[in-house]
């Protein structure tokens, strides 16, 4: 029904007949049926790794190879009990890794759907926004500056449309588009100037096109097909931790080798010392570190998603915690992006407007008295021009839902406050042609036809509009324009931080808009002054960021007066550096300005990129927000690019590391806090893993050097690793944030996971574990003379010590007695599970045979629990010293 073909060579009529569609788009029922037939408009994703290959992947680890080799040795030696224990450890560790990786993968896939792009289409003769995946052949798609083309389109109408096709062709110059058919059916994609291809970006202008190809049939889909074989690339953060784990593993395996050599020299049976050395190496090496990293990042991603921040790149989670500067857009991020008209100037008189936002409740007042548009012809002309020189959906506003550009919605709202019906005005004045607003022109023109004739309505910057006005409307009628008075009124309005637009009109007989004739002949109707109110939560969020040691810079394209007014409300000061002044500064001068100025006005994308680059050169960790296609370079250059999810362009989202689902600056501050929590939990888990590993290794080495019997069997060492290092360390990934974490200074750039101070504490903890464990082992052996009892006591003492130590690790600075026990329920559950598991190891006959343990008396338990407190006492004393000397290490 929907054949592919050389669509560029067909006329629009031929394509409409082929796809059974028209200018009013598809009927919803037809679109639903076609979606069932052709499937969702998504390029086939990279093949998802089957669960069984994910499970087998848990065995691709040198340490697992060592374990399997040890299992083979014990099997040959006939030590079937140890063989079973070793294989059980392999299976359980692999199962834990599989479950966590599977859940993390599914969580990331679910979150990725949150940032799926949308498309503006015509269906049932109405404009509506739908997810791009629901597009089908025959749909009518509307394109505008900054949007990404959602499918392959045959263009039917264009207005100054140019598309960046570098993603397909590598050519950086945008291609100017047309809607005329091309004669040669064999043209390559790069020469098909009447086509818009999926994945390309609208550089400027507007257009309308018919969907002719979706999914893998698109040009982008064909390219993607050749790329699916590319595997997943690990993130830099994952690589860094992998190197850290390998280096630590090399040290510990080296110590295990020393254990093997010393044991053989002391005459310990080769099989026993070999198994002990292998078990020691496997239990001591932090092979769980990559899993912990994945879990902690996944937990952080979920937490950020709940706070409306969608993470597109895992390293962004950690980067957030070390951010030192945030360069934020103003509109929609620091402000509500719900423009509100506050004042008007028409016929030489000023009017004030009450009400806020998109609600039509409010009035227009002159000298304190409410007036209607019909009472003042200049006011009526100003409001009417604001409605008709607009692409906002008047019918949607009257239905209670705002749709369109915020500035244009505000013009509809103020017209309604003046007693007009925007929807009725739009219906009575049919639009014949439109010249869309472009930043280069700073104006918009709409040609309308009604029973009174044809009129061109002009809206734009006051200085641009006034250049084209010969007359102005007063209460008594039209008269020569007084440009100085109008510009003075605009300046007065702008002083209050308001954005000012001028409205004008011109009667005409033309059937379309001619750019060449717009230079003169217009009548000035009046001025409209509006503001974008500061978000109530933004000021508090800025203060929170500043308290966290994070500088906030406002980078806006608005006028200096508007920027200064918003900066004052946000506590960013009164000094504003305009873009033209920034452009004249050398790099050294700009570096100095960046240390003193927090607000920049009238900045271009080039200015924004330069600011980001200079901050990075100063050693700052920079996060920057953006919503437009031109923000992509700055988003890429920053350490953390943050795109707007609600109002931003597809290009900005693709260039970013994080997407704000609500476009709110407060969400950035919340995400910074979550990023710090993530890194703190990674640090806690790493410290716990390495400190317990140090204790186990040192315990074995000391006994060998002292000539004592080994305090643990190989199976017992593996048991310690299983019941403590697995569940407990994962529980630390779920630790909630510590009070005041957002008030701490950012982590210094380049600081490792473990600081020098933390390494010293690690060594101290290792010595405490060794002293307590070997002390109980030696005392039990002396008093009972039974090796099985002494080893059971040593095993249990190590488990108890690590049980206590994990509570120490919940905070590296605060006392454990100040942390609510149930604030981390996962940890509480894991501790209960560890306790029950170890009790089973001591009192269940099958477990006793496997681990060679014996039941312990109540007196022995009490003594071990009391001795274990030494690790808490030591940790509390160390934290107290740090607090007194103000040396926080968490």
C-alpha positions in Angstrom: 0.0 0.0 0.0 2.8 2.4 0.8 5.6 1.8 -1.7 9.1 3.3 -1.6 10.4 5.1 -4.6 12.1 8.2 -6.0 9.9 10.5 -4.1 11.9 13.6 -5.1 10.9 13.2 -8.7 7.2 13.1 -8.1 4.9 16.1 -7.8 3.1 16.8 -4.6 -0.2 15.7 -6.1 1.2 12.4 -7.2 2.6 11.7 -3.7 -0.7 12.7 -2.1 -2.6 10.3 -4.3 0.0 7.5 -3.7 -0.1 7.9 0.1 -3.8 8.7 0.2 -3.4 11.9 2.1 -3.8 15.6 1.7 -3.1 19.1 3.1 -5.3 18.4 6.2 -3.2 15.3 7.0 -4.4 11.8 7.8 -7.4 10.9 9.8 -6.5 9.6 13.2 -8.1 6.2 12.5 -6.1 5.8 9.3 -2.9 6.8 11.1 -3.5 4.2 13.8 -4.1 1.5 11.2 -0.9 2.4 9.3 1.1 2.3 12.5 -0.1 -1.3 13.0 1.0 -2.1 9.5 4.4 -0.4 9.2 5.4 -0.4 12.9 6.7 2.5 15.0 9.0 5.1 13.5 12.2 3.9 15.2 15.4 3.0 13.7 16.1 -0.6 14.8 18.2 -0.4 18.0 21.4 -2.2 18.6 20.6 -5.8 19.3 19.9 -6.3 23.0 22.2 -8.8 24.5 20.3 -12.0 25.5 20.1 -12.7 29.2 22.1 -15.9 28.9 25.1 -14.1 27.3 24.8 -11.4 30.0 25.0 -14.3 32.5 28.0 -15.9 30.8 29.7 -12.5 30.7 29.9 -12.6 34.5 32.5 -15.4 34.1 34.7 -13.3 31.9 37.0 -12.2 34.7 40.6 -13.3 35.5 39.7 -13.8 39.1 36.8 -16.1 38.2 39.3 -18.1 36.1 41.5 -18.4 39.3 38.5 -19.7 41.2 37.5 -22.2 38.5 41.1 -23.4 38.4 41.1 -23.8 42.2 37.9 -25.8 41.9 39.5 -28.1 39.4 42.6 -28.7 41.7 40.4 -29.6 44.6 38.3 -31.9 42.5 41.5 -33.7 41.4 42.7 -33.9 45.0 39.3 -35.4 46.0 38.4 -32.4 48.3 34.8 -32.3 47.1 33.6 -30.1 49.9 36.0 -27.3 49.0 35.1 -27.8 45.3 31.4 -27.3 46.1 32.1 -24.2 48.2 34.3 -22.6 45.5 31.7 -23.3 42.7 28.9 -22.0 45.0 30.8 -18.7 45.4 31.3 -18.5 41.6 27.6 -19.0 41.0 26.4 -16.7 43.7 28.7 -13.9 42.8 27.8 -14.3 39.1 24.1 -14.3 40.0 24.4 -11.1 41.9 26.4 -9.4 39.1 23.8 -10.6 36.5 20.8 -9.4 38.4 22.3 -5.9 39.0 23.6 -5.5 35.5 20.2 -6.6 34.1 18.3 -4.2 36.3 20.7 -1.3 35.5 20.3 -2.0 31.8 16.5 -2.1 31.9 16.4 1.0 34.0 18.6 2.9 31.5 16.4 1.7 28.6 13.3 2.9 30.4 14.9 6.3 31.2 16.0 6.7 27.6 12.4 6.7 26.5 11.8 9.9 28.5 13.9 11.9 26.1 12.3 10.6 22.9 11.8 13.5 20.4 8.4 14.7 19.3 7.0 15.9 16.0 4.5 18.6 15.1 2.0 17.2 12.6 -1.4 18.0 11.0 -4.0 15.3 11.7 -7.7 15.6 11.3 -7.0 19.2 9.9 -5.5 20.2 13.3 -2.0 20.8 14.5 -0.8 18.5 17.3 2.4 17.3 18.8 2.9 13.5 18.8 5.9 11.2 19.7 8.0 10.8 16.5 7.7 7.0 16.9 4.0 7.4 16.0 4.6 8.9 12.6 3.5 7.0 9.5 3.8 7.5 5.7 1.3 10.1 4.7 1.6 12.3 7.8 2.0 16.0 7.3 4.9 17.3 9.4 5.7 20.9 10.2 9.3 22.0 10.6 10.8 25.1 12.2 14.3 26.4 13.2 16.2 24.1 15.5 13.9 21.1 15.1 15.2 17.7 14.0 13.5 16.1 11.1 11.7 13.0 12.4 11.4 11.0 9.2 12.1 11.2 5.5 9.9 13.9 4.2 8.9 15.1 0.7 8.7 18.9 1.2 5.4 20.5 0.0 5.8 24.1 1.3 9.0 25.9 2.3 9.7 29.4 3.7 13.4 30.3 3.7 14.1 26.7 4.7 17.7 25.4 5.0 18.6 22.1 6.6 22.0 20.9 8.0 22.5 17.5 6.5 26.1 17.0 7.8 24.9 13.9 9.7 24.3 12.2 6.3 26.7 14.0 3.9 29.5 15.5 6.0 28.9 18.9 4.4 28.7 21.6 7.1 26.9 24.2 4.9 23.1 23.9 5.3 21.2 23.0 2.1 18.6 25.5 0.9 15.3 23.6 0.2 12.5 23.9 -2.3 9.3 22.1 -2.9 9.5 21.6 -6.7 9.9 18.1 -8.2 13.3 17.1 -9.6 13.6 15.5 -13.0 16.4 13.0 -12.4 15.0 10.0 -10.4 18.6 8.7 -9.7 19.8 11.7 -7.7 21.7 10.8 -4.5 20.3 12.0 -1.2 22.6 15.0 -1.0 21.2 16.4 -4.3 17.5 15.9 -3.4 16.8 19.5 -2.5 13.1 18.9 -2.1 13.5 16.2 0.5 14.2 16.4 4.3 15.9 13.4 5.8 15.4 11.9 9.3 18.1 12.9 11.8 19.0 16.2 10.0 18.5 19.6 11.5 16.6 22.7 10.4 19.1 25.4 10.3 16.6 28.2 9.7 13.2 28.8 8.1 10.0 26.8 8.1 8.6 24.1 6.1 5.9 21.4 5.7 6.4 17.9 4.3 4.8 14.6 3.7 6.3 11.5 5.5 7.4 9.1 2.7 9.8 6.8 4.6 10.0 5.8 8.3 12.0 3.4 10.4 15.0 1.6 8.7 13.8 2.7 5.3 15.0 6.2 6.0 18.5 7.4 4.9 19.5 7.5 8.5 18.1 4.0 9.1 20.3 2.6 6.3 23.4 4.2 7.9 22.4 2.9 11.3 22.2 -0.6 9.9 25.9 -0.6 9.1 26.7 0.6 12.6 24.8 -2.0 14.7 27.8 -4.3 15.0 29.7 -1.7 17.1 29.7 -2.8 20.7 29.2 -0.8 23.8 32.0 1.6 24.8 32.7 1.8 28.5 32.5 5.2 30.0 35.7 7.0 31.2 34.5 6.7 34.8 34.1 2.9 34.4 37.6 2.7 32.8 39.1 4.6 35.7 37.6 2.3 38.2 38.6 -0.7 36.2 42.2 0.5 36.3 41.9 1.2 40.0 40.6 -2.3 40.7 43.2 -4.0 38.5 46.1 -2.2 40.3 44.7 -3.0 43.7 44.2 -6.6 42.5 47.8 -6.9 41.4 49.0 -5.8 44.8 46.7 -8.3 46.7 47.5 -11.2 44.3 51.2 -10.4 44.8 50.6 -10.7 48.6 48.7 -14.0 48.0 51.7 -15.3 46.1 53.9 -14.4 49.0 51.5 -16.3 51.2 51.9 -19.3 49.0 55.7 -19.2 49.1 56.0 -18.6 52.9 53.4 -21.4 53.5 55.4 -23.9 51.4 58.6 -22.9 53.1 57.0 -23.5 56.5 55.9 -27.0 55.5 52.2 -26.4 55.2 50.7 -29.0 52.8 50.8 -27.8 49.2 47.1 -28.4 48.6 46.1 -26.5 51.7 48.3 -23.5 51.2 47.4 -23.3 47.5 43.7 -23.2 48.2 44.3 -20.7 51.0 46.3 -18.4 48.8 43.8 -18.6 45.9 40.8 -18.0 48.2 42.6 -15.1 49.9 43.4 -13.5 46.5 39.8 -13.9 45.3 38.2 -12.6 48.5 40.7 -9.7 48.9 40.7 -8.3 45.3 37.7 -5.9 45.0 36.3 -7.7 42.0 32.9 -6.4 43.1 34.0 -2.8 42.4 32.6 -2.5 38.8 29.3 -4.0 40.0 29.2 -1.5 42.9 30.0 1.3 40.5 27.2 0.3 38.2 24.7 -0.1 41.0 25.5 3.2 42.6 25.3 5.1 39.3 22.0 3.3 38.4 20.6 4.3 41.8 21.7 7.9 41.2 20.1 7.9 37.8 16.8 6.7 39.2 16.9 9.2 42.0 17.6 12.0 39.5 14.8 10.8 37.3 12.4 11.2 40.2 13.7 14.8 40.5 13.0 15.5 36.8 16.6 15.1 35.5 17.1 12.5 32.8 20.7 11.3 32.6 21.8 10.5 29.0 25.5 9.7 29.9 26.5 7.8 33.1 29.6 9.9 33.7 27.3 12.9 34.0 26.2 11.5 37.4 29.7 11.8 38.8 30.5 15.0 37.0 27.5 16.7 38.6 29.1 16.2 42.0 32.3 18.0 41.1 30.7 20.9 39.1 32.1 24.3 40.1 30.3 26.6 37.6 26.8 26.5 36.1 26.1 28.7 33.1 22.4 28.9 32.8 20.0 30.3 30.3 17.4 32.7 31.7 14.2 32.0 29.8 12.4 28.9 31.0 15.2 27.8 33.3 15.5 30.7 35.8 12.2 32.1 34.7 8.8 30.4 34.1 8.8 30.9 30.3 5.2 32.1 30.6 5.5 35.7 29.3 3.1 38.1 30.9 2.3 41.5 29.5 2.7 44.1 32.2 2.3 47.4 30.3 1.3 48.8 26.9 1.9 52.2 25.2 -0.5 53.2 22.5 -1.7 56.6 21.3 0.9 58.3 23.5 -0.6 56.8 26.7 0.6 54.1 29.0 -1.6 51.2 30.2 -0.9 48.8 33.1 -2.0 45.1 32.9 -3.0 43.0 35.9 -2.9 39.2 36.2 0.0 36.8 35.6 0.9 33.9 33.4 -1.4 32.4 30.8 -4.6 32.9 32.8 -6.9 35.4 31.1 -8.1 36.8 34.4 -7.0 40.4 34.7 -7.6 43.8 33.3 -6.0 46.6 31.3 -6.0 49.8 33.3 -5.4 53.5 32.4 -4.7 55.8 35.3 -6.1 53.2 37.7 -9.4 52.6 35.8 -10.1 49.5 33.7 -10.5 50.0 30.0 -11.5 47.8 27.1 -9.9 47.8 23.6 -13.0 49.3 22.0 -12.7 52.4 24.2 -9.3 53.4 22.6 -8.6 52.8 18.9 -4.8 52.8 19.3 -5.1 50.2 22.1 -7.4 48.2 19.9 -5.0 48.3 16.9 -2.1 47.3 19.1 -3.9 44.3 20.6 -5.3 43.2 17.2 -1.8 43.3 15.6 -0.5 41.3 18.5 -3.1 38.6 17.9 -2.8 38.5 14.1 1.0 38.8 13.8 1.2 35.6 15.7 1.5 31.8 15.2 0.1 30.9 18.7 -3.0 28.8 18.7 -5.8 31.1 19.7 -8.4 28.3 19.7 -6.3 26.3 22.1 -6.0 29.2 24.5 -9.8 29.7 24.5 -10.1 25.9 25.2 -7.9 26.4 28.3 -4.5 25.1 27.0 -1.7 27.4 25.8 0.1 26.3 22.6 2.8 28.3 20.8 5.6 30.7 21.5 5.4 32.2 25.0 5.6 35.7 23.7 2.8 35.2 21.3 0.6 33.5 23.9 1.1 36.5 26.1 -0.2 38.7 23.3 -3.3 36.5 23.0 -3.9 36.7 26.7 -3.6 40.5 27.0 -6.0 40.8 24.0 -8.5 38.7 25.9 -8.0 40.9 29.0 -8.9 43.9 26.7 -12.2 42.3 25.8 -11.3 40.8 22.5 -11.7 37.2 21.3 -8.4 36.0 19.9 -10.0 33.0 18.3 -12.7 35.0 16.6 -10.2 37.5 15.4 -8.1 34.8 13.8 -11.1 33.2 12.2 -12.3 36.5 10.7 -8.8 37.4 9.4 -7.6 34.6 7.1 -3.9 34.3 6.8 -2.6 34.4 3.2 1.1 34.5 3.8 3.6 34.8 6.7 7.2 35.9 7.1 8.3 34.0 10.3 10.4 35.6 13.0 14.1 35.0 12.5 16.8 36.3 14.9 18.6 38.0 12.0 15.5 40.0 11.0 14.1 40.5 14.5 10.6 40.9 13.1 7.6 38.9 11.9 4.9 39.8 9.3 1.5 38.2 8.7 -0.6 39.0 5.7 -4.3 38.7 6.6 -7.5 39.0 4.6 -10.9 39.9 6.0 -14.1 41.6 4.8 -12.3 44.9 5.3 -9.5 44.0 2.9 -5.9 42.9 3.2 -3.6 44.0 5.9 0.0 43.2 6.7 0.6 43.1 10.5 4.2 43.7 11.7 5.6 42.7 15.1 9.2 43.0 16.2 11.9 44.9 18.1 11.0 48.6 18.5 14.0 50.0 16.6 13.4 47.6 13.7 9.7 48.3 13.4 10.0 52.1 13.8 12.5 52.1 10.8 9.6 50.9 8.7 6.9 53.2 10.1 5.9 56.5 8.4 2.9 57.2 10.6 1.4 56.3 14.0 -2.1 55.9 15.2 -3.5 58.4 17.7 -7.0 58.7 19.2 -7.9 61.3 16.5 -6.5 59.2 13.7 -3.2 58.6 11.8 -0.4 61.2 12.0 3.4 61.4 11.2 5.3 59.1 13.5 7.4 60.6 16.4 10.2 58.0 16.5 12.0 59.7 19.3 8.9 59.7 21.5 8.2 56.0 20.7 11.8 55.0 21.3 11.8 57.0 24.6 8.7 55.1 25.7 10.3 51.8 24.8 13.4 52.7 26.8 11.3 53.7 29.8 9.5 50.3 29.7 12.8 48.4 29.3 14.3 50.1 32.3 11.9 48.0 34.5 13.3 44.9 33.0 10.5 44.4 30.6 10.8 43.0 27.0 9.3 45.5 24.6 7.8 44.7 21.2 6.4 47.2 18.7 3.2 46.5 16.7 2.4 48.0 13.3 0.1 47.5 10.3 -0.1 48.3 6.6 -3.0 48.0 4.2 -2.0 46.3 0.9 -3.4 44.7 -2.3 -0.7 42.1 -2.5 -1.4 38.4 -2.3 1.9 37.5 -0.7 4.6 39.2 1.3 7.5 40.7 -0.6 10.6 41.1 1.5 11.7 44.0 -0.8 8.7 46.2 0.1 8.9 46.0 3.8 11.2 48.9 4.3 8.4 51.6 4.7 4.7 52.4 4.7 3.7 50.9 8.0 1.6 52.6 10.7 2.8 52.3 14.3 0.0 51.0 16.5 1.8 50.8 19.9 4.2 49.0 22.2 3.7 46.0 24.3 6.0 45.4 27.4 6.1 42.0 29.0 8.2 40.0 31.4 9.0 36.3 32.0 8.5 36.0 35.8 11.3 34.5 37.8 10.5 31.0 39.0 9.7 31.1 42.7 12.0 28.2 43.4 14.8 29.5 41.2 16.1 32.1 43.6 16.3 29.5 46.4 18.0 27.1 44.1 20.6 29.7 43.1 21.4 30.3 46.8 21.7 26.6 47.4 24.1 26.3 44.5 26.2 29.2 45.8 26.2 27.7 49.3 27.6 24.5 47.7 30.5 26.4 46.3 29.1 26.4 42.8 29.1 29.7 40.9 26.0 30.5 38.9 26.3 32.5 35.7 23.3 33.8 33.8 23.9 33.7 30.0 21.0 35.3 28.1 20.3 36.8 24.8 17.9 39.4 26.3 18.6 43.1 26.7 20.9 44.4 29.5 18.0 45.9 31.4 16.0 42.7 31.4 19.1 40.7 32.4 19.9 43.1 35.2 16.3 43.0 36.6 16.3 39.2 36.7 19.9 39.0 38.1 18.8 41.2 41.0 15.9 39.0 41.8 18.2 35.9 41.8 20.9 37.5 43.9 23.5 37.6 41.1 24.3 41.3 41.5 23.8 44.4 39.4 26.8 44.1 37.1 25.8 42.8 33.6 28.3 42.4 30.8 26.8 42.8 27.4 27.8 40.6 24.4 29.4 43.5 22.4 31.7 44.3 25.3 32.6 40.7 25.8 33.5 40.4 22.2 36.2 43.1 22.5 37.9 41.5 25.5 41.1 39.5 25.2 41.2 36.1 26.8 43.1 37.4 29.9 40.5 40.2 30.3 37.6 37.8 29.9 39.2 35.5 32.5 39.2 38.4 34.9 35.6 39.4 34.0 34.4 35.9 34.6 35.7 36.0 38.2 33.7 39.2 38.9 30.6 39.1 36.7 27.7 36.7 37.1 25.3 37.9 34.4 25.9 38.3 30.6 23.3 39.8 28.3 22.8 39.8 24.5 25.2 36.9 24.2 25.4 34.9 21.0 26.1 31.2 20.7 29.8 32.1 19.9 30.0 34.2 23.1 28.5 31.3 25.1 31.0 28.8 23.7 33.9 31.2 24.4 32.7 31.6 28.0 32.6 27.8 28.5 36.1 27.4 27.0 37.6 30.1 29.2 36.1 28.7 32.3 37.4 25.2 31.5 40.9 26.7 30.8 40.8 28.1 34.3 40.3 24.7 35.7 36.6 24.9 36.4 34.3 22.0 36.0 31.5 23.6 33.9 27.9 22.7 33.4 26.0 24.7 30.9 22.3 24.8 29.8 21.0 25.2 26.3 17.8 24.7 24.3 18.5 25.8 20.8 20.4 24.3 17.9 23.0 27.0 18.2 23.7 26.0 21.8 25.0 22.6 20.7 28.7 23.7 20.5 28.6 25.1 24.1 26.8 22.0 25.3 29.5 19.8 23.7 32.4 21.9 25.0 31.1 21.9 28.6 32.0 19.1 31.0 28.3 18.7 31.5 25.8 19.7 28.8 22.2 20.2 30.1 19.4 20.5 27.6 15.8 21.6 28.1 13.4 18.6 27.9 10.1 20.6 27.6 11.1 23.4 25.3 14.5 22.6 23.9 15.3 21.5 20.4 16.2 18.0 19.5 19.7 19.0 18.6 20.3 20.5 22.0 19.1 17.3 23.6 21.3 15.1 21.4 24.3 17.3 22.3 23.7 17.1 26.0 24.6 14.7 28.9 21.5 15.5 30.9 18.0 16.6 30.0 15.8 18.7 32.4 12.3 17.3 32.0 10.8 20.5 33.6 13.3 23.1 32.2 13.8 24.2 35.9 17.1 25.5 37.3 16.1 24.1 40.7 16.3 20.6 39.1 20.0 21.3 38.3 20.7 22.1 41.9 18.9 18.9 43.0 20.9 16.9 40.4 24.2 18.4 41.8 23.2 17.2 45.2 22.4 13.7 43.8 25.7 13.7 42.0 27.6 14.3 45.2 25.6 11.6 47.0 26.6 9.2 44.2 30.3 9.9 44.5 30.2 9.8 48.3 28.6 6.3 48.2 31.1 5.1 45.7 33.9 6.4 48.0 32.2 4.6 51.0 31.8 1.3 49.2 35.4 1.4 47.9 36.8 2.2 51.3 34.8 -0.7 52.8 35.9 -3.2 50.2 39.6 -2.3 50.5 39.8 -2.0 54.2 38.2 -5.4 54.8 40.5 -6.9 52.1 43.5 -5.4 53.9 42.4 -7.0 57.1 42.0 -10.5 55.6 45.4 -10.3 53.8 47.3 -9.1 56.8 45.7 -11.7 59.0 47.0 -14.5 56.8 50.5 -12.9 56.4 50.9 -12.3 60.1 50.1 -15.9 61.1 52.5 -17.2 58.4 55.3 -14.9 59.5 54.7 -15.7 63.2 54.7 -19.4 62.6 51.1 -19.9 63.8 48.5 -22.2 62.2 46.3 -20.5 59.6 43.3 -18.9 61.2 40.9 -19.7 58.3 40.4 -22.5 55.8 40.0 -21.6 52.1 36.3 -22.2 52.3 36.0 -19.9 55.3 37.8 -17.1 53.5 35.4 -17.4 50.6 32.5 -17.4 53.1 33.7 -14.1 54.6 33.8 -12.6 51.2 30.4 -13.9 50.3 28.4 -12.8 53.4 30.1 -9.4 54.0 31.6 -8.0 50.8 28.6 -8.8 48.6 25.4 -7.8 50.4 26.8 -5.1 52.7 28.9 -3.2 50.1 25.9 -3.1 47.7 23.8 -1.8 50.5 26.1 1.2 50.8 25.1 2.2 47.2 21.6 3.0 48.6 22.8 5.2 51.4 20.8 8.5 51.5 22.6 11.8 51.2 24.2 13.2 54.3 22.9 16.5 55.8 24.8 19.5 54.5 26.3 17.7 51.5 25.2 20.5 49.3 26.9 23.0 51.5 30.3 21.4 51.1 32.7 22.8 48.4 33.0 20.8 45.2 35.4 17.9 45.0 38.8 19.1 43.6 39.2 18.3 40.0 41.4 15.2 39.7 41.0 14.0 43.3 40.9 10.2 43.4 38.3 8.0 45.0 40.5 7.5 48.1 42.4 10.5 49.4 45.6 10.3 51.4 43.7 10.7 54.6 41.4 7.9 53.7 44.3 5.6 52.9 45.7 6.2 56.3 42.3 5.3 57.9 42.2 2.2 55.6 45.5 1.0 57.0 44.3 1.7 60.6 41.1 -0.3 60.0 43.1 -3.2 58.6 45.4 -3.3 61.7 42.4 -3.2 64.0 40.7 -6.1 62.1 44.0 -8.1 62.3 44.6 -7.5 66.0 41.1 -8.3 67.1 40.8 -11.4 64.9 44.2 -13.0 65.7 43.9 -12.0 69.3 40.6 -14.0 69.6 42.1 -16.9 67.5 45.2 -17.1 69.7 43.2 -16.9 73.0 40.7 -19.5 71.9 43.4 -21.9 70.8 45.3 -21.4 74.1 42.2 -22.0 76.3 40.5 -24.8 74.3 43.3 -26.4 72.4 40.8 -27.1 69.6 41.8 -25.8 66.2 38.2 -26.1 64.7 36.8 -24.0 67.6 39.7 -21.4 67.3 39.1 -21.1 63.5 35.3 -20.8 64.0 35.9 -18.0 66.5 38.4 -16.2 64.1 35.9 -16.6 61.3 33.0 -15.2 63.3 35.1 -12.4 64.8 36.0 -11.2 61.3 32.4 -11.3 60.3 31.4 -9.4 63.4 34.1 -6.8 62.8 33.0 -6.2 59.2 29.4 -6.2 60.4 30.3 -3.2 62.7 32.6 -1.6 60.2 29.9 -1.3 57.5 28.1 1.0 60.0 31.3 3.1 60.3 31.3 3.4 56.5 27.8 4.8 56.3 29.5 8.2 56.9 33.2 8.9 56.7 32.8 12.0 58.9 29.6 11.7 61.1 29.3 9.6 64.1 27.3 6.4 63.5 25.1 7.2 66.5 23.8 10.3 64.6 22.6 8.3 61.7 19.1 6.7 61.9 19.3 2.9 61.7 16.5 2.6 59.2 17.4 5.5 56.9 18.9 2.8 54.7 16.5 -0.1 54.8 18.4 -2.1 52.2 21.4 -2.1 54.6 19.2 -3.1 57.5 17.8 -6.0 55.5 21.3 -7.0 54.3 22.5 -7.1 58.0 19.7 -9.3 59.0 20.4 -11.6 56.0 24.1 -11.8 56.9 23.3 -12.6 60.6 21.0 -15.4 59.6 23.4 -16.8 57.0 26.3 -16.9 59.5 24.2 -18.5 62.2 23.3 -21.2 59.7 27.0 -21.6 59.0 27.6 -22.4 62.7 24.5 -24.4 63.7 23.2 -26.2 60.5 24.9 -29.5 60.2 25.3 -29.4 56.5 26.9 -25.9 56.7 29.2 -27.1 59.5 30.5 -29.9 57.3 31.1 -27.6 54.3 32.8 -24.8 56.3 34.4 -27.0 59.0 32.8 -24.9 61.8 31.5 -25.9 65.3 28.8 -24.3 67.4 30.0 -21.5 69.7 28.9 -20.9 73.3 27.0 -17.8 74.5 30.1 -16.7 76.4 32.2 -16.8 73.2 29.5 -14.8 71.4 29.4 -12.1 74.0 33.2 -11.8 74.0 33.4 -11.5 70.2 30.6 -8.9 70.1 32.4 -6.9 72.8 35.8 -7.2 71.1 34.2 -6.2 67.8 33.3 -2.8 69.3 36.9 -1.8 69.0 36.5 -1.1 65.3 33.6 1.3 66.1 35.6 3.0 68.9 38.6 3.4 66.6 36.4 4.8 63.8 34.6 7.2 66.1 37.9 8.6 67.5 39.2 9.1 64.0 36.1 10.9 63.0 36.1 13.1 66.1 39.7 14.2 65.4 38.7 15.0 61.8 35.7 17.1 63.0 37.8 18.9 65.6 40.4 19.7 62.9 37.7 20.4 60.3 39.1 17.8 57.9 36.2 16.2 56.2 37.0 13.3 54.0 33.6 12.0 52.9 
